[in-house]
Amino acid sequence: MNIQAFLSEKISMAMSAAGAPADSEPLVRQSAKVQFGDYQANGVMGAAKKMGIPPRQLAEKILEHLDITDIADKVEIAGPGFINIFLSPVWVAQQAEFALADEHLNITKVTPETIVIDYSSPNVAKQMHVGHLRSTIIGDASARTLSFLGHNVIRANHLGDWGTQFGMLIAYLEKKQNENAADMALADLEEFYREAKKCYDEDEVFAERARNYVVRLQGGDEYCRTMWRKLVDITMQQNQLTYQRLNVTLTEDDIMGESLYNPMLPGIVADLKAKGLAVESEGATVVFLDEYKNKEGEPMGVIIQKKDGGYLYTTTDIACAKYRHEQLHANRVLYYIDSRQHQHLMQAWTIVRKAGYIPDSMSLEHHMFGMMLGKDGRPFKTRSGGTVRLTDLLDEAHERALTLIREKNPDMDEEELNNIARVVGIGAVKYADLSKNRTTDYIFDWDLMLSFEGNTAPYMQYAYTRVASIFKRAEIDESALTQPISLTQPHEKQLALRLVQFDETITQVAREGTPHVMCAYLYDLAQSFSGFYENCPILSAENDNVRQSRLKLARLTARTLKQGLETLGIETVDRM
């Protein structure tokens, strides 16, 4: 049950019946303070202004037409015309029962859409580094959320597997194979890339061979294709191990490399020319866009084919959007790419729309994100100034979590200790990122992210184990809970309402791709449970009916915390 959407619909109908303009929004929000009820409708002032009448007058008219007597105990007009809604504890208890009885927590059913999510995007022959972390885990949280709601989600790992550097890499792979050292060289991709670049810069014969291999690869030469394939496969096998460690749902089946779109590029350039959108300019093929101006105030030229016949990223991005419409039949495409690429994407999509490659109904969305910074406020680097490899970061997370868990549980056996440290360490790295608004930069801080206090993964994971342990201690099977949920205490109602609000939280996350909203909700839920636990005894409740009711609330809390963390790709454990 999405209470916000439900109340919005009811108040919209009442506003319409009260004579408000057709485009009036009810603006229903959760109340910030308990004295203002559970929900507030704030749209009366705007509608009254359009009508030229006092807001309170309109609010009174709306209440005459508002039919929510079975839902709300009280509805009142406050201040200049706010409508405060106090929900009935009986109705909230009923919604909590529905959520508990349903494996999907009674989430509102969606009309399934095909949603392509473009995320992670590593490069071939390079190790994944911290710069790939945000795209990978925010994109994966979005994919998990939309899948949970019932959408057809296509994960697209846009692999950087094409370009002039491949001539150099193929030539170096050949050299290493001739020296019987290929496997050794590729075990460390970074080293392989560096050595290849060194050869290219210092050996002219090697460089000439590399340039020749680029032409051959792009012309479909069998030998070059085989060598290229080997580089792609080895890279992705290594990346796959990182995805598994990160508890990310990407597989090798989700790879859609730049190479996939190559056959489309000549046709797109020819078509844009034929439609009069692209013109020759200084030997290159360019689309001039009135929507974007250069420093001189003239339409900005976007190159789609270079003088030497080579294509650019923009051309690939145009092909990519076209492919996702024609082949994948996408209703929505979400791109998790950093904010520096925004203008580039917008230009590509402007060309896509002008050329008519996708219908107006298809949504292209850039869910951009900021950078991960060190404590010095600069991009997060190693002490020597190099990029931090993702595997090294995850190793350190595991080691730090191991020390932490061992201090708390000195007698725990090594296997369990290692498993909990893995879950807590990886969870801490992911949650620290996901709990920040993705549009801003954030500071990476080990001490904060591994704390058991505040909005962190260890706190959330521990909250889950605490709630789950109550149920275990009760030694009662869930099916034995036959008494209804009853909300007689304020803390009971507050917790039950927060539980039922999972629906509107996940709906917002799915719409906007904002996992920090889910993190804030789960943290608030854990705190609501703490308040309930302190004020409402569960196992020592005054009678069996109250005990069962509170056990049901505890069970629903455990399930909601677990499900919420699952949508973020964060695991839970039974004890910590």
Secondary structure by P-SEA (a helix, b strand, c coil): caaaaaaaaaaaaaaaaaccccccccccccccccccccccccaaaaaaaaacccaaaaaaaaaaacccccccccccccccbbbbbbbbaaaaaaaaaaaaaccccccccccccbbbbbcccccccccccccaaaaaaaaaaaaaaaaaaccbbbbbccccccccaaaaaaaaaaaaaaacccccccccaaaaaaaaaaaaaccaaaaaaaaaaaaaaaaccaaaaaaaaaaaaaaaaaaaaaaaaacccccccccccccccccaaaaaaaaaaaaccccccccbbbbbbccccccccccbbbbcccccccccaaaaaaaaaaaaaacccccbbbbbccccaaaaaaaaaaaaaaaccccccbbbbcbbbbbbbccccccccccccccccaaaaaaaaaaaaaaaaaaacccccaaaaaaaaaaaaaaaaaaaaaaccccbbbbbbcccccccccccaaaaaaaaaaaaaaaaaacccccccccccccccaaaaaaaaaaaaaaaaaaaaaacccaaaaaaaaaaaaaaaaaaaacccccccccaaaaaaaaaaaaaaaaaaaaaaaaacccccccc
